[in-house]
Amino acid sequence: MLAPKAEVGSWVSEAAREEFMAAYERAFALWPQPCEEFDVETATATTRVHAYRPQPAGDPVVLLTGAGFNASSWYPHVAALAGDGPVYGIDMPGDPNPSDLRAPLTPPVSCAAWLEELLGKLSDRPAHLVGLSWGGWVAMNQAIRAPGRVASVTLLDPAGLTGLDARFWWWLTVSGVASLTPMPLRRRLARWLDSPVMLDQELMTLMWAGSRGYRMEPKFPAVLTDDELRAIDAPTLLITGARSALVTPAEARARGVLMPHAEVAIVPGSHGGFDRVDALNDRIAAFIKAHAAAVDLNQS
């Protein structure tokens, strides 16, 4: 469910919020331990942050998820990205999660101001932003409008490179229906859709509790212009699937080449490699490590 345009999200009832929070606590038990959870106050939001910090002193990795969900779905990736610095999973304000949004986040300037303030409170070092779908647009928007705290950008099947078309709405509808089918059929559909998360019952229970119980802030970002993409000066890794419902391989290459320091990777499947978790983690970790070294050299 969506909130009216230009309004923040809200729970349909206290009972819906309580049902969601029970599922939320179970889902975050999947994160590697010890996992910390805390709220960060900024001018426009109270943002719930999840932290895994075996190496607390290094450059932070900040995970920005797609619209309509929360940081729980990053659990297969957190430990692999925490080799050299802390990992922070952000519950994006305006979506079903404990974050509290007090003004719309979708205007690009407002979004950049919120994330700039949040990043400053998490670390005094530049952050490596990893964004999926809507989170990818948030990461690119940050690199355009407030790049000072951005060390690198990793984009996983990002929104904002092209407009949404029938492929996306078909994929969204089929995925929603598939997640409700009995598990034997769901396993087959998950393979066909390249969506292993569909087999995680805790995440599916959480997703449906949020979908039923929360009116989320509408998030349909405008397509970034060529000049905006040329303004992204941070090192960028763009990963998308050969069968992506958001951006075709040709579109990814044509738009990615506009970013001055981008590399574009087209991987098998639909969602930028989420059905091949180990290979995806290795690729992102190597990219971040290479550019963390570059940042350290520039600072020394």
Long-range contacts (C-beta under 8 A, 24 or more apart in sequence): 1-211, 1-212, 1-214, 1-215, 1-216, 2-215, 2-216, 2-217, 2-218, 3-215, 3-216, 3-217, 3-218, 5-218, 6-104, 7-104, 7-217, 8-93, 8-94, 8-101, 8-102, 8-103, 8-104, 8-105, 8-217, 9-94, 9-95, 9-96, 9-101, 9-214, 9-215, 9-216, 9-217, 10-214, 10-215, 11-213, 11-214, 11-215, 12-212, 12-213, 12-214, 12-215, 13-213, 16-209, 16-212, 16-213, 16-214, 17-213, 17-214, 19-209, 19-213, 20-96, 20-206, 20-209, 20-210, 20-213, 20-214, 21-98, 23-202, 23-205, 23-206, 23-209, 24-70, 24-72, 24-97, 24-98, 24-206, 24-209, 26-202, 26-205, 26-206, 27-72, 27-202, 27-203, 27-205, 27-206, 28-72, 28-75, 29-202, 30-72, 30-75, 30-200, 30-202, 30-203, 31-72, 31-74, 31-75, 31-78, 31-89, 32-75, 32-78, 32-79, 32-82, 39-98, 39-99, 40-118, 40-121, 40-122, 42-114, 42-117, 42-118, 42-121, 43-113, 43-114, 43-117, 44-93, 44-101, 44-102, 44-103, 44-105, 44-110, 44-113, 44-114, 45-93, 45-99, 45-100, 45-101, 45-102, 45-103, 45-105, 45-114, 46-93, 46-99, 46-100, 47-90, 47-91, 47-93, 47-99, 47-114, 47-118, 48-90, 48-91, 48-97, 48-98, 48-99, 49-88, 49-89, 49-90, 49-91, 49-118, 49-122, 50-88, 50-89, 50-91, 51-86, 51-87, 51-88, 51-89, 52-78, 52-79, 52-82, 52-86, 52-87, 53-82, 53-86, 53-87, 54-82, 55-82, 55-83, 55-84, 55-85, 55-86, 56-85, 56-86, 57-85, 58-84, 58-85, 58-86, 58-125, 58-292, 59-84, 59-85, 59-123, 59-125, 59-126, 59-127, 59-128, 59-151, 59-288, 59-292, 59-295, 60-85, 60-86, 60-87, 60-88, 60-119, 60-122, 60-123, 60-125, 60-127, 60-128, 61-85, 61-86, 61-87, 61-88, 61-127, 61-128, 61-130, 61-288, 62-88, 62-90, 62-119, 62-122, 62-127, 62-128, 62-129, 62-130, 63-87, 63-88, 63-89, 63-90, 63-130, 63-131, 63-135, 64-90, 64-92, 64-129, 64-130, 64-131, 64-132, 64-134, 64-135, 64-136, 64-138, 64-139, 65-89, 65-90, 65-92, 65-131, 65-132, 65-133, 65-134, 65-135, 66-132, 66-133, 66-134, 66-135, 66-159, 67-92, 67-95, 67-133, 67-134, 67-159, 67-216, 67-219, 68-95, 68-96, 68-207, 68-210, 68-211, 68-216, 68-219, 69-95, 69-96, 69-97, 69-207, 69-210, 70-95, 70-96, 70-97, 70-206, 70-210, 71-97, 72-202, 72-203, 72-206, 73-197, 73-203, 76-277, 76-281, 77-277, 77-280, 77-281, 77-284, 80-278, 80-281, 80-282, 80-284, 80-285, 81-130, 81-281, 81-284, 81-285, 81-288, 83-285, 83-289, 84-288, 84-289, 84-292, 85-125, 85-128, 85-292, 86-123, 88-122, 90-118, 92-134, 92-135, 92-138, 93-217, 94-216, 94-217, 94-219, 95-210, 95-214, 95-216, 95-217, 96-209, 96-210, 96-211, 96-213, 96-214, 96-216, 97-210, 101-217, 104-217, 105-217, 106-217, 106-218, 106-219, 106-221, 108-141, 108-144, 108-145, 108-221, 109-145, 111-138, 111-141, 111-142, 112-141, 112-142, 112-144, 112-145, 112-146, 113-146, 115-142, 115-146, 116-142, 116-146, 116-148, 116-149, 119-149, 120-149, 125-151, 125-295, 126-150, 126-151, 126-295, 127-151, 128-152, 128-153, 128-154, 128-288, 128-291, 128-292, 129-153, 129-154, 130-154, 130-156, 130-284, 131-155, 131-156, 131-158, 132-156, 132-157, 132-158, 132-272, 133-157, 133-158, 133-159, 133-246, 134-159, 134-219, 134-221, 136-160, 137-221, 137-224, 140-224, 140-228, 140-229, 140-232, 141-221, 141-224, 143-231, 143-232, 143-233, 143-234, 143-236, 144-224, 144-228, 144-231, 144-232, 147-232, 147-233, 147-234, 150-234, 151-234, 151-235, 151-291, 151-292, 151-295, 152-234, 152-235, 152-236, 152-237, 152-287, 152-288, 152-291, 153-232, 153-234, 153-235, 153-236, 153-237, 154-236, 154-237, 154-239, 154-284, 154-287, 154-288, 155-236, 155-237, 155-238, 155-239, 155-240, 156-239, 156-240, 156-271, 156-272, 156-273, 156-274, 156-280, 157-239, 157-240, 157-241, 157-244, 157-246, 157-247, 157-271, 157-272, 158-238, 158-240, 158-246, 158-247, 159-221, 159-246, 160-221, 160-222, 160-223, 160-224, 161-223, 161-224, 161-246, 161-247, 161-251, 161-252, 161-255, 161-256, 162-223, 162-246, 162-247, 162-248, 162-251, 162-255, 163-223, 164-220, 164-246, 167-245, 168-245, 168-246, 170-245, 171-245, 171-270, 172-245, 179-204, 179-207, 179-208, 193-270, 194-241, 194-243, 194-269, 194-270, 194-271, 194-274, 194-275, 195-270, 195-271, 195-274, 195-275, 196-274, 196-275, 196-277, 197-274, 224-255, 226-258, 229-255, 229-258, 229-259, 230-258, 230-259, 230-260, 232-259, 232-260, 232-261, 232-262, 233-260, 233-261, 234-261, 235-261, 235-262, 235-287, 235-291, 235-294, 236-261, 236-262, 236-263, 237-262, 237-263, 237-265, 237-283, 237-284, 237-287, 238-262, 238-263, 238-264, 238-265, 239-265, 239-267, 239-272, 239-273, 239-280, 239-283, 239-284, 240-264, 240-265, 240-266, 240-267, 240-272, 241-266, 241-267, 241-268, 241-269, 241-270, 241-271, 241-272, 241-273, 242-266, 242-267, 242-268, 242-269, 243-269, 243-270, 244-270, 244-271, 244-272, 245-270
